[in-house]
Amino acid sequence: MNNYYDVVIVGGGIGGLGVLHYLKKKNFKVILLEKSARCGGLVQSATDRNHLLEIGPNAFLKSYKNTYDFICEVGLADQIISNRPEAYHRYIFRNGKIHPLPEDPISFFKSDLLSFAAKCRLFLEPFVLKGPSEESIKDFGNRRFGKEVTEVILDAMVKGICTGDISQLDINSMFPKLKDIEKNYRSLLLFLLFFKKRNVQKTNDGKKTFFLSLKKGMGDLSHHVHNKYRAEIQTECLVTQISKEDAGYQVYTEKGIFYAKEVVLATRAMEAASIIKNTYPDYADILYRIPYANVATVTMSWKKEEVLHPLDGFGFLSSSKEKLNILGALFSSSLFPNRTPEDEKMIKVYLGGPQKEEMLKLSDQEIIELVLKDIQPILQVHGKYQYVKLRRIENAIPLFNMGHKQIKEQLSEMALKYKGIYLVGNYLEGISVDATIKVARTVSEQINN
């Protein structure tokens, strides 16, 4: 029968597309069902009036081998580009202005980002004893680096990654490598100074590069894989539930029933829970416990002469202590070429998260006005913007709060209990595209075995 498959994949985000690619390489009979009109999830790009907009991730680190290998495997190696050298710098907002994030001990001592007392406290880090096995990012930071470094730098960087509250986020789930370094090397500072090899390359003129993307945007990856496997993909096909049968599973959709030996749920956690709740309610209950952050982005551009700041960096972040309306901003026009008209400067501003979710209830115009209130003095912006685009994204980022480690352990137990159901998503091993692709490859290998 036409609707019988080895594997049905539910969800056409980058995780689902990854599983599809890996299984097709092994000649599985597989189909991917996506509820919307196009695949990619948040890994999508759009061009609007000569502005290239990234819906989700804007780049990936050079060290992200899973992403790099996947891009090469699907035939996009010649589309990979490096960031502009000036985009290497990163800024932190404090006391009314943005400060370059120090890159080495000398620049660290010269920087006015931190007080002298905070700098001295940081150099006591090698003498700090190991902490408890489980603690929040805030507790970990206060213990190892001191309160000021945690509030000014660590909080801002975490906001830029997931928008979460460092007093609630689990250090083991968000940054397991930091706990491993503490366990194996005792000091994070000594590890960075003497053991860590930074994944930074230089251009011919000696300038640093750190990030990669695709010429047409990160969304070109989703678009390309979708086109490559178009015959194995059904879009606008909402999956409502699954049920167990002797030979495998029945997958119920608005377009009919699909039959599969095994099912991969490559959706957000609450969507996977909704699909299996009638068949495996205990499995679903665990998935429902994973919280997500709602966010909004505002992309704006001005004529170059109307933005006095050179935007010579990746962007800037702000900690909760600074009380800005925004979480930070990406300097889009400085990051990669061909993102905006040559005579304009473009930024992408981030808002929302669990500590500032009320702001997302405002109207579009009210949000834009708040963004301008923050951005204009920081980046010395004058004049009317040339372009603006606001996007609201519900359940955009999973939050690895305290207890997430136990949730993952319980999900692993459920996977053993209910064989043939696999989970893929950024709520498992990390929120990055790289972590999701790694999970997709791992699941594909498990199915193969």
For each residue, the residues with C-beta under 8 A, 3 or more apart:
1: 4 259
2:
3: 256 257 258 259
4: 1 29 259 260
5: 8 29 30 31 258 259 260 261
6: 23 28 29 30 260 261 262
7: 19 23 28 29 30 31 260 261 262 263 264 447
8: 5 30 31 32 33 249 251 258 260 262 263 264
9: 12 16 19 20 23 30 31 32 33 263 264 266
10: 16 32 33 239 251 263 264 265 266 267 272 275
11: 15 16 32 33 34 35 41 265 266 267 271 424
12: 9 16 17 32 33 34 36 38 39 40 41 226 233 235 266
13: 16 17 39 40 41 42 43 222 266 267 425 436
14: 17 18 40 41 43 221 222 433 436 437 440
15: 11 18 19 41 266 424 425 426 436 437 439 440
16: 9 10 11 12 13 19 20 32 34 39 264 266 267 424 440
17: 12 13 14 20 21 32 39 40 222 225 226 229 440
18: 14 15 21 22 70 424 436 437 440 441 444
19: 7 9 15 16 22 23 264 266 424 440 443 444
20: 9 16 17 23 24 30 32 225 229 232 233
21: 17 18 24 25 70 73 74 225 228 229
22: 18 19 25 26 440 441 444 445
23: 6 7 9 19 20 26 28 30 444 447 448
24: 20 21 27 28 30 229 232
25: 21 22
26: 22 23 444 448
27: 24
28: 6 7 23 24 447
29: 4 5 6 7
30: 5 6 7 8 9 20 23 24 232
31: 5 7 8 9 232 233 234 258
32: 8 9 10 11 12 16 17 20 39 229 232 233 234
33: 8 9 10 11 12 234 237 239 251 253 258
34: 11 12 16 38 39 233 234 235 236 237
35: 11 236 237 238 239
36: 12 39 235 236
37: 235 236
38: 12 34 44 222 223 226 235
39: 12 13 16 17 32 34 36 222 225 226 233 235
40: 12 13 14 17 43 44 219 221 222 223 226
41: 11 12 13 14 15 44 56 222
42: 13 55 56 57 393 396
43: 13 14 40 55 56 57 218 219 221 222 433
44: 38 40 41 54 55 56 218 219 222 223
45: 52 53 54 55 216 217 218 219 220 223
46: 52 53 55 219
47: 50 51 52 53
48: 51 53 387 389
49: 387
50: 47 340 341
51: 47 48 299 301 339 340 341 346 387 389
52: 45 46 47 216 217 338 339 340
53: 45 46 47 48 217 299 348 389
54: 44 45 57 58 217 218 219 332 348
55: 42 43 44 45 46 219 391 393
56: 41 42 43 44 218
57: 42 43 54 60 218 432 433
58: 54 213 218 330 332 335 348
59: 83 211 212 213 218 335 336
60: 57 64 67 68 211 212 213 218 432 433 434
61: 64 199 210 211 212 434
62: 68 199 200 201 209 210 211 212
63: 199
64: 60 61 67 68 212 432 433 434
65: 68 69 434
66: 69 70 434 435 437 438 441
67: 60 64 70 71 433 434 437
68: 60 62 64 65 71 72 80 212
69: 65 66 72 73
70: 18 21 66 67 73 74 221 437
71: 67 68 74 76 77 79 80 214 221
72: 68 69 75 76 77
73: 21 69 70
74: 21 70 71 221 224 225 228
75: 72 224 228
76: 71 72 79 80 214 220 221 224
77: 71 72 80
78:
79: 71 76 214 215 216 220
80: 68 71 76 77 212 213 214
81: 212 213 214 215 336 337
82: 201 203 209 211 212
83: 59 87 88 209 210 211 212 213 314 335 336
84: 87 334 335 336 337
85: 88 203 205 207 208 209
86: 89 207 310 312 313 334
87: 83 84 210 211 312 313 314 331 334 335 336
88: 83 85 200 207 208 209 210 313 314
89: 86 100 101 312 313 314
90: 100 101 313 314 315 316 317
91: 98 99 100 101 313 315 316 317
92: 98 99 101 113 152 153 156 316 317 318 319
93: 97 98 99 156 316 317 318 319 322 324 328 378
94: 97 98 99 113 152 319 322
95:
96: 377
97: 93 94 378
98: 91 92 93 94 316 378
99: 91 92 93 94 111 112 113
100: 89 90 91 103 107 111 113 313
101: 89 90 91 92 113 153
102: 107 108 110 111 113
103: 100 107
104: 107 108
105: 108 109 193
106: 109 110
107: 100 102 103 104 110 111
108: 102 104 105 111 119
109: 105 106 119
110: 102 106 107
111: 99 100 102 107 108 114
112: 99
113: 92 94 99 100 101 102 152 153
114: 111 118 119 122 148 149 152 153
115: 118 119 148
116: 119 120
117: 120 121 148
118: 114 115 121 122 146 148 149 152
119: 108 109 114 115 116 122 123
120: 116 117 123 124
121: 117 118 124 145 146 148 149
122: 114 118 119 125 145 146 149 189
123: 119 120 126 189
124: 120 121 127 128 146
125: 122 128 144 145 187 188 189
126: 123 186 187 189 190
127: 124
128: 124 125 143 144 187
129:
130: 182 183 186
131: 135 139 140 143 144 182
132: 135
133: 172
134: 170 172 402 405
135: 131 132 139 140 143 171
136: 139 140 166 167 168 169 170 171 402
137: 140 141 154 158 166 167 169 170 171 174 175
138: 141 142 150 155 166 167 169
139: 131 135 136 142 143 167 171
140: 131 135 136 137 143 144 171 178 179
141: 137 138 144 145 149 150 154 155 166
142: 138 139 145 146 147 150
143: 128 131 135 139 140
144: 125 128 131 140 141 182 188
145: 121 122 125 141 142 149 150 154
146: 118 121 122 124 142 149 150
147: 142 150 151
148: 114 115 117 118 121 151 152
149: 114 118 121 122 141 145 146 152 153 154
150: 138 141 142 145 146 147 153 154 155 166
151: 147 148 154 155 319 320 321
152: 92 94 113 114 118 148 149 155 156 319 321
153: 92 101 113 114 149 150 156 157 319
154: 137 141 145 149 150 151 157 158 166
155: 138 141 150 151 152 158 159 166 319 320 321
156: 92 93 152 153 159 160 317 318 319 328
157: 153 154 160 161 317
158: 137 154 155 161 162 164 166 169 174
159: 155 156 162 163 164 317 318 319 320 327 328 353
160: 156 157 317 327 328 350
161: 157 158 174 431
162: 158 159 169 174 293 353 397 398 399 400 431
163: 159 293 295 327 350 352 353 354 355 397
164: 158 159 168 169 174 293 353 354 397 399 400 401
165: 168 169 320 353 354 355
166: 136 137 138 141 150 154 155 158 169
167: 136 137 138 139
168: 136 164 165 354 399 401 402
169: 136 137 138 158 162 164 165 166 173 174 399 400 401 402
170: 134 136 137 173 174 400 401 402 403 404 405
171: 135 136 137 139 140 174 175 178 179
172: 133 134 175 176 179 405
173: 169 170 176 400 404 405 408
174: 137 158 161 162 164 169 170 171 400
175: 137 171 172 178 179
176: 172 173 179 180
177: 180 181
178: 140 171 175 181 182 188
179: 140 171 172 175 176 182 183
180: 176 177 183 184
181: 177 178 184 185 188 191
182: 130 131 144 178 179 185 186 187 188
183: 130 179 180
184: 180 181
185: 181 182 188 190 191 195
186: 126 130 182 190
187: 125 126 128 182 190 191
188: 125 144 178 181 182 185 191 192
189: 122 123 125 126 192 193
190: 126 185 186 187 193 194 195
191: 181 185 187 188 194 195 196
192: 188 189 195 196
193: 105 189 190 196
194: 190 191
195: 185 190 191 192
196: 191 192 193
197:
198:
199: 61 62 63 210
200: 62 88 208 209 210
201: 62 82 208 209
202: 206 207 208 209
203: 82 85 206 207 208 209
204:
205: 85
206: 202 203
207: 85 86 88 202 203
208: 85 88 200 201 202 203
209: 62 82 83 85 88 200 201 202 203
210: 61 62 83 87 88 199 200
211: 59 60 61 62 82 83 87 314 335
212: 59 60 61 62 64 68 80 81 82 83
213: 58 59 60 80 81 83 217 218 335 336
214: 71 76 79 80 81 217 218 220 221
215: 79 81 220 338
216: 45 52 79 219 220
217: 45 52 53 54 213 214 220
218: 43 44 45 54 56 57 58 59 60 213 214 221 222 433
219: 40 43 44 45 46 54 55 216 222 223
220: 45 76 79 214 215 216 217 223 224
221: 14 40 43 70 71 74 76 214 218 224 225
222: 13 14 17 38 39 40 41 43 44 218 219 225 226
223: 38 40 44 45 219 220 226 227
224: 74 75 76 220 221 227 228
225: 17 20 21 39 74 221 222 228 229
226: 12 17 38 39 40 222 223 229 230 233
227: 223 224 230
228: 21 74 75 224 225
229: 17 20 21 24 32 225 226 232 233
230: 226 227 233
231:
232: 20 24 30 31 32 229
233: 12 20 31 32 34 39 226 229 230
234: 31 32 33 34 237 255
235: 12 34 36 37 38 39
236: 34 35 36 37
237: 33 34 35 234 253 254 255
238: 35 253 254
239: 10 33 35 242 251 252 253 275
240: 252 253 254 275
241: 252 275 276 277 278 279
242: 239 249 250 251 252 263 275 276 279 421
243: 249 250 252 278 279
244: 249 250 279
245: 248 249 250 259
246:
247: 259 261
248: 245 259 260 261 262 263 420
249: 8 242 243 244 245 259 260 261 262 263 420 421
250: 242 243 244 245 257 258 259
251: 8 10 33 239 242 257 258 259 260 263
252: 239 240 241 242 243 257
253: 33 237 238 239 240 256 257 258
254: 237 238 240
255: 234 237
256: 3 253
257: 3 250 251 252 253
258: 3 5 8 31 33 250 251 253
259: 1 3 4 5 245 247 248 249 250 251
260: 4 5 6 7 8 248 249 251 263
261: 5 6 7 247 248 249 420
262: 6 7 8 248 249 420 421 422 447
263: 7 8 9 10 242 248 249 251 260 420 421 422
264: 7 8 9 10 16 19 422 423 424 443 447
265: 10 11 271 272 275 276 421 422 423 424 425
266: 9 10 11 12 13 15 16 19 423 424 425 440
267: 10 11 13 16 271 272 275 425
268: 271 272 292 395 398 425 427
269: 272 273 287 288 290 292 398 425 427
270: 273 274 287 288 290 292 395
271: 11 265 267 268 274 275
272: 10 265 267 268 269 275 276 284 287 423 425
273: 269 270 276 277 283 284 285 287 288
274: 270 271 277 284
275: 10 239 240 241 242 265 267 271 272
276: 241 242 265 272 273 279 280 283 284 287 421
277: 241 273 274 280 281 284
278: 241 243 281
279: 241 242 243 244 276
280: 276 277 283 284 414 418 421
281: 277 278 284 285
282: 285 286 414
283: 273 276 280 286 287 411 414 417 418 421
284: 272 273 274 276 277 280 281 287 288
285: 273 281 282 288 289
286: 282 283 289 407 410 411 414
287: 269 270 272 273 276 283 284 290 411
288: 269 270 273 284 285
289: 285 286 403 407
290: 269 270 287 398 399 404 407 427
291: 354 398 399 401
292: 268 269 270 394 395 396 397 398 399
293: 162 163 164 352 353 354 357 395 396 397 398 399
294: 352 353 357 360 392 393 394 395 396
295: 163 350 351 352 353 360 392 393 396 397
296: 350 351 352 359 360 367 390 391 392 393
297: 348 349 350 351 390 391 393
298: 348 349 351 367 368 371 388 389 390 391
299: 51 53 332 346 347 348 349 387 388 389 390 391
300: 346 347 349 371 375 385 387 388 389
301: 51 333 340 341 344 345 346 347 385 386 387
302: 306 307 344 345 381 383 384 385 386
303: 306 307 343 344 345 383 386
304: 307 343 344 345
305:
306: 302 303 381 382 383
307: 302 303 304 311 345 379 380 381 382
308: 379 380 381 382
309: 378 379 380
310: 86
311: 307 331 333 334 345 347 379
312: 86 87 89 331 334
313: 86 87 88 89 90 91 100 316 331 334
314: 83 87 88 89 90 211 330 331 334 335
315: 90 91 328 329 330 331 335 347 348
316: 90 91 92 93 98 313 328 329 378
317: 90 91 92 93 156 157 159 160 327 328
318: 92 93 156 159 322 324 326 327 328
319: 92 93 94 151 152 153 155 156 159 322
320: 151 155 159 165 323 355
321: 151 152 155
322: 93 94 318 319
323: 320
324: 93 318 327 374
325: 351 356 359 370 371 373 374
326: 318 329 349 350 351 370 371 374 375
327: 159 160 163 317 318 324 350 351 352 353 356
328: 93 156 159 160 315 316 317 318 349 350
329: 315 316 326 347 348 349 350 375 379
330: 58 314 315 335 347 348 349 350
331: 87 311 312 313 314 315 334 335 345 347
332: 54 58 299 335 339 340 346 347 348
333: 301 311 339 340 344 345 346 347
334: 84 86 87 311 312 313 314 331 345
335: 58 59 83 84 87 211 213 314 315 330 331 332 339
336: 59 81 83 84 87 213 339
337: 81 84
338: 52 215
339: 51 52 332 333 335 336 346
340: 50 51 52 301 332 333 344 345 346
341: 50 51 301 344
342:
343: 303 304
344: 301 302 303 304 333 340 341 386 387
345: 301 302 303 304 307 311 331 333 334 340
346: 51 299 300 301 332 333 339 340 387
347: 299 300 301 311 315 329 330 331 332 333 375 379
348: 53 54 58 297 298 299 315 329 330 332
349: 297 298 299 300 326 328 329 330 371 374 375
350: 160 163 295 296 297 326 327 328 329 330
351: 295 296 297 298 325 326 327 356 359 360 367 370 371
352: 163 293 294 295 296 327 356 357 359 360 396
353: 159 162 163 164 165 293 294 295 327 356 357
354: 163 164 165 168 291 293 357 399
355: 163 165 320
356: 325 327 351 352 353 359 360
357: 293 294 352 353 354 360
358: 361
359: 296 325 351 352 356 362 367 370
360: 294 295 296 351 352 356 357 367 392
361: 358
362: 359 366 367 370
363: 366 367
364: 367 368 390
365: 368 369
366: 362 363 369 370
367: 296 298 351 359 360 362 363 364 370 371 390
368: 298 364 365 371 372 388 390
369: 365 366 372 373
370: 325 326 351 359 362 366 367 373 374
371: 298 300 325 326 349 351 367 368 374 375
372: 368 369 375 376 381 385
373: 325 369 370 376
374: 324 325 326 349 370 371 377 378
375: 300 326 329 347 349 371 372 378 379 381
376: 372 373 379 380 381 382
377: 96 374 380
378: 93 97 98 309 316 374 375
379: 307 308 309 311 329 347 375 376
380: 307 308 309 376 377
381: 302 306 307 308 372 375 376
382: 306 307 308 376
383: 302 303 306
384: 302
385: 300 301 302 372 388
386: 301 302 303 344
387: 48 49 51 299 300 301 344 346
388: 298 299 300 368 385
389: 48 51 53 298 299 300
390: 296 297 298 299 364 367 368
391: 55 296 297 298 299
392: 294 295 296 360
393: 42 55 294 295 296 297 396
394: 292 294
395: 268 270 292 293 294
396: 42 292 293 294 295 352 393
397: 162 163 164 292 293 295 426 431
398: 162 268 269 290 291 292 293 425 426 427 431
399: 162 164 168 169 290 291 292 293 354
400: 162 164 169 170 173 174 404 431
401: 164 168 169 170 291 404
402: 134 136 168 169 170
403: 170 289 406 407
404: 170 173 290 400 401 407 408
405: 134 170 172 173 408 409
406: 403 409 410
407: 286 289 290 403 404 410 411
408: 173 404 405 411 412 428
409: 405 406 412 413
410: 286 406 407 413 414
411: 283 286 287 407 408 414 415 423 428
412: 408 409 415 416
413: 409 410 416 417
414: 280 282 283 286 410 411 417 418
415: 411 412 418 419 421 422 423
416: 412 413 419
417: 283 413 414
418: 280 283 414 415 421
419: 415 416
420: 248 249 261 262 263
421: 242 249 262 263 265 276 280 283 415 418
422: 262 263 264 265 415 443 446 447
423: 264 265 266 272 411 415 428 443
424: 11 15 16 18 19 264 265 266 428 436 439 440 443
425: 13 15 265 266 267 268 269 272 398 428 436 439
426: 15 397 398 430 431 432 433 435 436
427: 268 269 290 398 431
428: 408 411 423 424 425 435 439
429: 435 436 438 439
430: 426 434 435 436
431: 161 162 397 398 400 426 427 435
432: 57 60 64 426 435 436
433: 14 43 57 60 64 67 218 426 436 437
434: 60 61 64 65 66 67 430 437 438
435: 66 426 428 429 430 431 432 438 439
436: 13 14 15 18 424 425 426 429 430 432 433 439 440
437: 14 15 18 66 67 70 433 434 440 441
438: 66 429 434 435 441 442
439: 15 424 425 428 429 435 436 442 443
440: 14 15 16 17 18 19 22 266 424 436 437 443 444
441: 18 22 66 437 438 444 445
442: 438 439 445 446
443: 19 264 422 423 424 439 440 446 447
444: 18 19 22 23 26 440 441 447 448
445: 22 441 442 448 449
446: 422 442 443 449
447: 7 23 28 262 264 422 443 444
448: 23 26 444 445
449: 445 446
